[in-house]
Amino acid sequence: MYEFSYHKPSSVADAAQAMGSADDPKILAGGQTLLPTMKQRLASPTDVISLRGCRDLVGISSDGSTVTIGAMTTHAAVANSADVQKAIPALAALAGNIGDAQVRNRGTIGGSLANNDPAADYPAAALALGATIVTTKRELSADSFFTGMFETALEEDEIITSIRFPVPQAAAYAKFDNPASRYALVGVFYAKTSDGPRVAITGAGQGGVFRSTEIEDQIAAGKTPDSSSINEGDLNADIHASAAYRKHLIGVMAKRAVAAAG
């Protein structure tokens, strides 16, 4: 690694102040992505600001219509939360199938959303559920938050503080994962909402997570969802799966998600 200054603020306000006074800062949440990239010298921030001590970024609450999760809440805490299990069981199940136990006890929901890995699970949940991402500066809808592979609408000095998930009428997540990493080759999150079905797909798109209005229309019309309308040219192809195989998996996972949601 290159030399850098390490900060451990005790509040999000202190973290924001540290970011504002640094030349090229990086936020450290769970560290599942930042630390490996720094070890490989793919990132060389002047300052690393750890949010681990910011207790005001941790916690889960539910008021019956929404579930609010602090950005530094771990995957394990989301998976084991009685509030999440009761209000949005699909979200709890998703969190419980991220990586392995070590990853779930270090990785955080805010870090995952800010990183926006194209094969991550949380972006699909946030997009399908119509979540609101709350930051130190503003509130962003999930539809406007994800802007491309590893890209979000976050500004350089902006920190996610919490995520608000509306409670759906029903929801389910179906994932075909890589057996080694548990990353999604294709994951489909389906949510039945008062405004109609919402379907978000992760692991497949060249631009990262995306909604499929075509599959949403199929479900709204009472049809069995399929991936015939998905443009294969917009899908990833790599050593794990071809674009054609991912297109096929989208249809399979969509059917499973709808069936699981009942």
C-alpha positions in Angstrom: 0.0 0.0 0.0 1.0 3.6 -0.4 1.3 5.9 2.6 -1.9 7.5 3.8 -3.4 9.2 6.9 -5.9 7.2 8.9 -8.9 8.8 10.6 -11.4 7.2 13.0 -14.2 9.8 13.7 -16.9 9.1 16.3 -19.8 10.6 14.4 -20.9 11.2 10.8 -20.4 14.9 11.3 -16.8 14.4 12.2 -16.3 12.1 9.2 -17.7 14.7 6.9 -15.4 17.3 8.4 -12.4 15.0 7.9 -13.4 14.4 4.2 -13.6 18.2 3.6 -10.1 18.8 4.9 -8.4 16.0 3.0 -6.9 16.1 -0.5 -8.1 12.7 -1.8 -10.0 10.9 0.9 -11.7 7.5 0.8 -14.4 6.3 3.1 -13.8 2.9 4.8 -17.0 1.1 5.7 -16.6 -2.7 5.8 -13.5 -2.6 3.7 -14.4 -5.5 1.5 -13.6 -3.6 -1.6 -11.4 -0.7 -0.6 -8.7 -2.6 1.2 -8.1 -5.2 -1.6 -7.8 -2.4 -4.2 -5.4 -0.5 -2.0 -3.3 -3.6 -1.5 -3.2 -4.1 -5.3 -2.2 -0.4 -5.6 -5.3 0.3 -7.7 -6.3 3.0 -5.2 -4.0 5.4 -3.4 -6.0 7.9 -1.2 -4.2 10.5 0.8 -6.7 9.9 3.7 -8.7 6.8 4.8 -11.7 7.7 6.9 -13.1 4.8 8.8 -16.8 4.9 9.8 -16.5 2.0 12.2 -16.7 4.3 15.2 -19.7 6.3 14.0 -22.4 4.7 16.1 -25.0 7.1 14.7 -24.8 5.2 11.4 -25.7 1.9 12.9 -29.2 0.6 13.6 -32.5 -0.7 12.2 -36.0 0.7 12.9 -39.5 0.0 11.5 -42.7 2.0 11.7 -44.9 -0.5 9.8 -44.7 1.2 6.4 -40.9 1.7 6.1 -37.8 0.0 7.4 -34.8 2.3 8.0 -31.3 0.8 8.1 -28.2 2.8 9.1 -25.5 2.8 6.5 -22.9 1.1 8.8 -25.3 -1.8 9.7 -23.7 -5.1 8.7 -25.2 -7.7 6.5 -25.4 -10.1 9.4 -27.4 -7.5 11.5 -29.8 -7.0 8.6 -30.2 -10.8 8.2 -30.8 -11.4 11.9 -33.1 -8.4 12.5 -36.6 -9.3 13.7 -37.9 -6.0 12.3 -36.5 -6.8 8.8 -37.6 -10.4 9.0 -41.2 -9.3 9.8 -41.5 -6.4 7.4 -39.4 -7.4 4.4 -38.3 -11.1 4.8 -36.9 -11.1 1.3 -34.4 -8.4 2.3 -33.3 -10.4 5.4 -32.9 -13.5 3.3 -30.9 -11.6 0.7 -28.5 -10.3 3.4 -28.1 -13.7 4.9 -26.8 -15.1 1.6 -24.1 -12.5 0.9 -20.6 -13.9 0.9 -19.6 -16.0 3.9 -19.9 -15.4 7.6 -16.8 -13.2 7.8 -18.0 -11.0 5.0 -21.5 -10.7 6.5 -20.0 -9.6 9.8 -17.8 -6.9 8.3 -19.5 -5.7 5.2 -22.1 -3.0 5.5 -25.2 -2.1 3.5 -24.1 1.5 3.0 -20.7 0.4 1.7 -22.3 -2.0 -0.7 -24.7 0.6 -2.2 -21.9 3.2 -2.4 -19.6 0.8 -4.2 -22.4 -0.5 -6.6 -20.6 -3.6 -7.7 -22.5 -4.9 -10.8 -22.9 -8.3 -9.1 -23.8 -7.1 -5.6 -27.2 -8.0 -4.1 -28.3 -4.9 -2.2 -28.6 -2.7 -5.3 -31.3 -5.0 -6.6 -33.2 -4.8 -3.4 -33.0 -1.0 -3.2 -34.1 -0.6 -6.8 -36.9 -3.1 -6.7 -38.3 -1.8 -3.4 -38.0 1.8 -4.4 -35.7 2.7 -1.5 -34.6 6.2 -0.5 -30.8 6.6 0.1 -30.3 9.3 2.7 -26.9 11.1 2.7 -25.2 13.9 4.6 -26.5 16.3 1.9 -29.8 15.1 0.5 -32.2 12.2 -0.2 -31.9 10.2 -3.4 -34.4 7.7 -4.9 -32.9 4.4 -5.8 -34.0 5.0 -9.4 -31.7 8.0 -9.6 -28.9 6.7 -7.3 -27.4 4.0 -9.5 -25.8 5.6 -12.6 -23.6 2.8 -14.0 -21.2 0.0 -13.2 -19.4 1.0 -9.9 -21.0 4.5 -10.3 -23.6 6.3 -8.3 -25.0 9.8 -7.9 -22.9 10.4 -4.8 -20.7 13.4 -4.8 -17.1 13.2 -3.7 -17.7 14.5 -0.2 -21.1 12.9 0.3 -21.7 10.0 2.8 -24.6 7.6 3.0 -26.2 7.8 6.4 -29.2 5.5 6.1 -31.5 3.7 3.7 -35.3 3.8 3.9 -37.2 0.8 2.4 -40.9 1.0 1.8 -42.6 -2.2 3.0 -44.0 -4.0 -0.1 -47.1 -6.1 -0.3 -44.9 -9.1 -1.2 -41.3 -9.6 -2.3 -38.7 -12.2 -3.1 -35.1 -12.5 -4.3 -33.8 -15.3 -6.5 -30.1 -15.5 -7.1 -28.0 -17.8 -9.2 -24.6 -17.3 -7.5 -21.0 -18.1 -8.1 -20.4 -21.0 -5.7 -17.0 -19.6 -4.6 -17.7 -15.9 -4.1 -21.5 -16.0 -3.7 -21.7 -13.0 -6.0 -24.7 -13.1 -8.3 -24.2 -14.3 -11.9 -27.8 -13.2 -12.1 -30.1 -12.1 -9.3 -33.7 -10.9 -9.6 -35.5 -9.0 -6.9 -39.3 -8.8 -7.4 -41.5 -6.5 -5.3 -45.3 -6.2 -5.4 -46.1 -2.6 -4.5 -49.2 -0.5 -4.5 -48.0 1.1 -7.7 -47.5 -2.3 -9.4 -44.7 -4.8 -9.7 -41.0 -3.7 -9.7 -38.3 -6.0 -10.9 -34.5 -5.3 -10.5 -31.8 -7.4 -12.0 -28.2 -7.6 -10.8 -25.2 -9.5 -12.0 -26.2 -9.3 -15.7 -26.2 -5.8 -17.0 -23.1 -4.1 -18.5 -24.1 -1.0 -16.7 -24.8 -2.6 -13.4 -28.1 -3.1 -11.7 -31.2 -2.3 -13.8 -35.0 -2.5 -13.8 -36.8 -4.5 -16.4 -40.1 -2.7 -17.2 -40.8 -5.5 -19.8 -40.9 -8.2 -17.1 -42.8 -5.8 -14.8 -45.4 -5.5 -17.6 -45.6 -9.2 -18.0 -46.3 -9.7 -14.3 -48.8 -6.9 -14.2 -50.7 -8.6 -17.1 -50.8 -11.9 -15.2 -48.3 -13.6 -17.5 -45.4 -15.8 -16.6 -42.3 -13.7 -16.7 -39.6 -14.5 -19.3 -36.5 -12.8 -20.6 -37.4 -12.8 -24.3 -37.5 -9.0 -24.3 -34.1 -8.5 -22.7 -31.4 -7.3 -25.2 -28.6 -9.8 -25.0 -26.2 -7.1 -26.3 -26.7 -5.2 -23.0 -25.6 -8.1 -20.8 -22.2 -9.1 -19.4 -20.2 -12.0 -20.9 -17.2 -13.3 -19.0 -15.4 -16.5 -17.9 -18.3 -17.3 -15.6 -21.2 -17.0 -18.0 -22.0 -15.8 -21.6 -24.5 -13.1 -22.3 -26.9 -15.7 -23.7 -26.7 -17.8 -20.5 -27.3 -14.7 -18.3 -30.3 -13.8 -20.4 -31.7 -17.3 -19.9 -31.0 -17.1 -16.1 -32.9 -13.8 -15.9 -36.1 -15.5 -17.0 -35.5 -18.5 -14.7 -34.8 -16.3 -11.6 -37.7 -14.0 -12.4 -40.1 -17.0 -12.4 -38.6 -18.2 -9.1 -38.8 -14.8 -7.5 -42.5 -14.3 -8.5 -43.3 -17.9 -7.3 -41.5 -17.3 -4.0 -43.4 -14.1 -3.4 -46.7 -15.9 -3.8 
